[in-house]
Amino acid sequence: MVTLIGEVADDEKLSGELELRASDAERQRVADDLREARVAGRLTLEEFSERLDLVYASRTRAELGPITRDLPAEAAAESGRRATRWSIAVLGGSSRRGRWRIEGKLRAVALLGGCELDLGKAEITGPEASITCISFLGGISIVVPDGVEVEVSGFSLLGGRDVDLGGERRRPGTPLIRIRGFAILGGLEVRSPERRLPN
């Protein structure tokens, strides 16, 4: 096998560049790319948070590269998934889990039923989302990933409101979730994902 001197030099140059330490500016550029991908609906909140942790923990350029490898170089059009505007449960249940999309405002109504909204893999476009919850003789449960800031307001009349979020600080680039809850003889629960204990 014949190896050209130019090829060896290119390989050594590439290897040397990958082993170079990453600067704060380079980490910030990758974090900005991730933020754009989240806003465009390419990453869920959970995926965004995981990758952002990797960005700030990376020491070299080689560690930064794979974090955005599966994302387009340019921010392109938004996901083709239609945004969810309503979640309604009347004498039954309604559940949103997995990949789904929130754009701006979402309304959840539970009338003699229950709604469950899991935001862990939801694609949230924009810097914030507003969720209005109305519960009458029913319940609404919202699961919010760690590191996402949540504001909860509203009132309960002969009902309850339980907010149990982890103590983790807001991660840069995550959206603000504003939840307005109105419960009459019903309830609203806002919580972090359940953590599994190691075996």
Long-range contacts (C-beta under 8 A, 24 or more apart in sequence): 17-61, 18-60, 18-61, 18-62, 18-65, 19-60, 19-61, 19-62, 20-60, 20-61, 21-59, 21-60, 21-61, 22-58, 22-59, 22-60, 22-61, 22-63, 22-64, 26-61, 26-64, 27-55, 27-56, 27-58, 27-64, 30-55, 30-64, 30-67, 30-68, 31-55, 31-56, 31-172, 31-173, 33-68, 33-71, 34-67, 34-68, 34-71, 34-173, 35-173, 36-75, 37-68, 37-71, 37-75, 38-123, 38-124, 38-173, 38-175, 39-125, 39-126, 39-127, 40-75, 40-76, 40-77, 40-78, 40-79, 40-125, 41-78, 41-79, 41-81, 41-101, 41-123, 41-125, 42-71, 42-72, 42-79, 42-123, 43-71, 43-123, 44-99, 44-120, 44-121, 44-122, 44-123, 45-119, 45-120, 45-121, 45-122, 45-124, 45-145, 45-148, 45-174, 45-175, 46-120, 46-121, 46-145, 47-121, 48-173, 48-174, 49-145, 49-146, 49-147, 49-148, 49-171, 49-174, 52-171, 52-172, 52-173, 53-171, 78-125, 79-123, 81-123, 83-125, 87-115, 87-117, 88-115, 89-113, 89-114, 89-115, 89-138, 96-122, 97-121, 99-123, 101-125, 102-129, 102-131, 103-129, 104-129, 104-130, 105-129, 105-130, 105-131, 105-132, 106-130, 106-131, 106-132, 107-131, 107-132, 107-133, 107-134, 108-132, 108-133, 108-134, 108-140, 108-142, 109-133, 109-134, 109-135, 110-134, 110-135, 110-136, 110-138, 110-139, 110-140, 110-186, 111-136, 111-137, 111-138, 112-136, 112-137, 112-138, 113-138, 114-138, 114-139, 114-140, 114-141, 115-139, 115-140, 115-141, 116-140, 116-141, 116-142, 116-143, 117-141, 117-142, 117-143, 118-142, 118-143, 119-143, 119-144, 119-145, 119-148, 119-177, 120-145, 120-193, 124-175, 124-177, 126-175, 127-175, 127-176, 128-175, 128-176, 128-177, 128-178, 129-175, 129-176, 129-177, 129-178, 130-178, 130-179, 130-180, 131-177, 131-178, 131-179, 131-180, 132-179, 132-180, 132-182, 133-179, 133-180, 133-181, 133-182, 133-183, 133-188, 134-182, 135-159, 135-181, 135-182, 135-183, 135-184, 135-186, 135-187, 135-188, 136-183, 136-184, 136-185, 136-186, 137-184, 137-185, 137-186, 138-186, 138-187, 139-186, 139-187, 139-188, 139-189, 140-181, 140-183, 140-186, 140-187, 140-188, 140-189, 141-188, 141-189, 141-190, 141-191, 142-179, 142-188, 142-189, 142-190, 142-191, 143-191, 143-192, 143-193, 144-177, 144-190, 144-191, 144-192, 145-192, 145-193, 146-192, 146-193, 147-171, 147-174, 148-174, 148-175, 148-177, 149-174, 149-176, 149-177, 150-176, 150-177, 150-178, 150-179, 150-190, 151-176, 151-177, 151-178, 151-179, 152-179, 152-180, 152-181, 152-190, 153-178, 153-179, 153-180, 153-181, 154-179, 154-180, 154-181, 154-182, 154-183, 154-188, 155-181, 155-182, 155-183, 156-181, 156-182, 156-183, 156-184, 156-186, 156-187, 156-188, 157-183, 157-184, 157-185, 158-184, 158-185, 159-183, 159-184, 159-185, 159-186, 159-187, 159-188, 160-187, 160-188, 161-187, 161-188, 161-189, 162-187, 162-188, 162-189, 162-190, 162-191, 163-189, 163-190, 163-191, 164-189, 164-190, 164-191, 164-192, 165-190, 165-191, 165-192, 166-192
